Amino acid sequence: MAQQPTALVTGASRGLGRALAADLSADGWRVVVDARHGDALADAVAGLPDVVDVPGDVADPAHRATLAETVDDLGGLDLLVLNASLLGPSPQPRLADYPLDVLEQVLRVNVLAPLGLVQSLGPLLRPGARILAITSDAGAEPMDGWGGYGTSKAALEFLASVLAVENPQWHVLVVDPGDMRTVMHQEAFPGEDISDRPEPETVVPALRVLVDGDHPSGRYRAADLAPVTS
Ligand SMILES: NC(=O)c1ccc[n+]([C@@H]2O[C@H](COP(=O)([O-])OP(=O)(O)OC[C@H]3O[C@@H](n4cnc5c(N)ncnc54)[C@H](OP(=O)(O)O)[C@@H]3O)[C@@H](O)[C@H]2O)c1
């Protein structure tokens, strides 16, 4: 029998991370998940088969070490999903007014933590493993009010592209999921009705195209991979 595939999905207590973790679990994967709030994480994955919840902050090196130990104990990793992310203040300040200490924290979570995870978990990636880095259109287009978060996603994308060049044995897949009806999206549009945005579950089939297919390292848009309907 083929070895059970193993994934690590960061930020899986809600939103896109939770939707992908549930889908992988239902499909026979073993899934390690994290999020800062342990109770919410445990509730989110309760009843999902073969899911190991490891609460913690991806920006904390000790938590990343615990994740690596967990994955090592499980025998290696086929899929690393760099999903956990921080929007920053809500509403988002323009760059001229952006508190630099807050921007530093956004960069720690959205840029340094993903690289730290790749550094810790890279040696545990099995042949043919995929790294999925979740980005945003804000990382590719300059938009008024999106300079902090957007800069972090642009940096994440550049890190991913260099990692791909330096590690041709990996599939480093950067994917823009598009707008989704999630807590982060509501924070980005405080007070607005976001009920017309698609649920994160609708984006999972596009992510599975990248997980299950043989796509080369690069940047992808979920909407180009599979239909996303609200
Ligand atoms: N929603 C959109 O419209 C949209 C559009 C483009 C791109 N994206 C990207 O899609 C991804 C998922 O976003 P989402 O909308 O699903 O967000 P979400 O609903 O706010 O969920 C974020 C998840 O990440 C966890 N998290 C946040 N900071 C963390 C940290 N430092 N360490 C560990 N876990 C952390 C949260 O749990 P805790 O709070 O308990 O830590 C939660 O489980 C992100 O990379 C986001 O940038 C979203």
Ligand as a Chemical Component Dictionary entry (heavy atoms), coordinates in Angstrom:
data_LIG
# 
_chem_comp.id                   LIG 
_chem_comp.type                 NON-POLYMER 
_chem_comp.pdbx_formal_charge   0 
_chem_comp.three_letter_code    LIG 
# 
loop_
_chem_comp_atom.comp_id 
_chem_comp_atom.atom_id 
_chem_comp_atom.alt_atom_id 
_chem_comp_atom.type_symbol 
_chem_comp_atom.charge 
_chem_comp_atom.model_Cartn_x 
_chem_comp_atom.model_Cartn_y 
_chem_comp_atom.model_Cartn_z 
_chem_comp_atom.pdbx_ordinal 
LIG N1  N1  N 0  -9.805  36.190 2.553  1  
LIG C1  C1  C 0  -9.403  36.733 1.414  2  
LIG O1  O1  O 0  -10.184 37.402 0.715  3  
LIG C2  C2  C 0  -7.988  36.528 0.951  4  
LIG C3  C3  C 0  -7.623  37.071 -0.289 5  
LIG C4  C4  C 0  -6.326  36.870 -0.755 6  
LIG C5  C5  C 0  -5.427  36.138 0.006  7  
LIG N2  N2  N 1  -5.802  35.632 1.210  8  
LIG C6  C6  C 0  -4.830  34.829 1.961  9  
LIG O2  O2  O 0  -5.430  33.569 2.237  10 
LIG C7  C7  C 0  -4.844  33.014 3.423  11 
LIG C8  C8  C 0  -5.944  32.589 4.378  12 
LIG O3  O3  O 0  -6.667  33.744 4.768  13 
LIG P1  P1  P 0  -8.112  33.663 5.408  14 
LIG O4  O4  O 0  -8.890  34.728 4.765  15 
LIG O5  O5  O -1 -8.574  32.253 5.398  16 
LIG O6  O6  O 0  -7.781  34.146 6.909  17 
LIG P2  P2  P 0  -8.582  33.924 8.267  18 
LIG O7  O7  O 0  -9.959  33.432 8.051  19 
LIG O8  O8  O 0  -8.375  35.178 9.043  20 
LIG O9  O9  O 0  -7.771  32.738 8.961  21 
LIG C9  C9  C 0  -6.429  32.929 9.324  22 
LIG C10 C10 C 0  -5.943  31.692 10.041 23 
LIG O10 O10 O 0  -4.552  31.856 10.347 24 
LIG C11 C11 C 0  -4.368  31.739 11.755 25 
LIG N3  N3  N 0  -3.255  32.620 12.101 26 
LIG C12 C12 C 0  -3.192  33.972 12.002 27 
LIG N4  N4  N 0  -2.006  34.400 12.410 28 
LIG C13 C13 C 0  -1.298  33.297 12.787 29 
LIG C14 C14 C 0  -0.015  33.108 13.324 30 
LIG N5  N5  N 0  0.805   34.126 13.569 31 
LIG N6  N6  N 0  0.400   31.840 13.588 32 
LIG C15 C15 C 0  -0.413  30.789 13.355 33 
LIG N7  N7  N 0  -1.652  30.924 12.843 34 
LIG C16 C16 C 0  -2.083  32.164 12.588 35 
LIG C17 C17 C 0  -5.720  32.135 12.369 36 
LIG O11 O11 O 0  -5.941  31.593 13.667 37 
LIG P3  P3  P 0  -5.458  32.375 15.001 38 
LIG O12 O12 O 0  -6.030  33.762 14.922 39 
LIG O13 O13 O 0  -5.981  31.558 16.134 40 
LIG O14 O14 O 0  -3.976  32.375 14.948 41 
LIG C18 C18 C 0  -6.648  31.461 11.364 42 
LIG O15 O15 O 0  -6.717  30.072 11.613 43 
LIG C19 C19 C 0  -3.916  34.094 3.979  44 
LIG O16 O16 O 0  -2.587  33.837 3.571  45 
LIG C20 C20 C 0  -4.433  35.358 3.317  46 
LIG O17 O17 O 0  -3.427  36.347 3.239  47 
LIG C21 C21 C 0  -7.067  35.810 1.712  48 
# 
loop_
_chem_comp_bond.comp_id 
_chem_comp_bond.atom_id_1 
_chem_comp_bond.atom_id_2 
_chem_comp_bond.value_order 
_chem_comp_bond.pdbx_ordinal 
LIG N1  C1  SING 1  
LIG C1  O1  DOUB 2  
LIG C1  C2  SING 3  
LIG C2  C3  SING 4  
LIG C2  C21 DOUB 5  
LIG C3  C4  DOUB 6  
LIG C4  C5  SING 7  
LIG C5  N2  DOUB 8  
LIG N2  C6  SING 9  
LIG N2  C21 SING 10 
LIG C6  O2  SING 11 
LIG C6  C20 SING 12 
LIG O2  C7  SING 13 
LIG C7  C8  SING 14 
LIG C7  C19 SING 15 
LIG C8  O3  SING 16 
LIG O3  P1  SING 17 
LIG P1  O4  DOUB 18 
LIG P1  O5  SING 19 
LIG P1  O6  SING 20 
LIG O6  P2  SING 21 
LIG P2  O7  DOUB 22 
LIG P2  O8  SING 23 
LIG P2  O9  SING 24 
LIG O9  C9  SING 25 
LIG C9  C10 SING 26 
LIG C10 O10 SING 27 
LIG C10 C18 SING 28 
LIG O10 C11 SING 29 
LIG C11 N3  SING 30 
LIG C11 C17 SING 31 
LIG N3  C12 SING 32 
LIG N3  C16 SING 33 
LIG C12 N4  DOUB 34 
LIG N4  C13 SING 35 
LIG C13 C14 SING 36 
LIG C13 C16 DOUB 37 
LIG C14 N5  SING 38 
LIG C14 N6  DOUB 39 
LIG N6  C15 SING 40 
LIG C15 N7  DOUB 41 
LIG N7  C16 SING 42 
LIG C17 O11 SING 43 
LIG C17 C18 SING 44 
LIG O11 P3  SING 45 
LIG P3  O12 DOUB 46 
LIG P3  O13 SING 47 
LIG P3  O14 SING 48 
LIG C18 O15 SING 49 
LIG C19 O16 SING 50 
LIG C19 C20 SING 51 
LIG C20 O17 SING 52 
# 
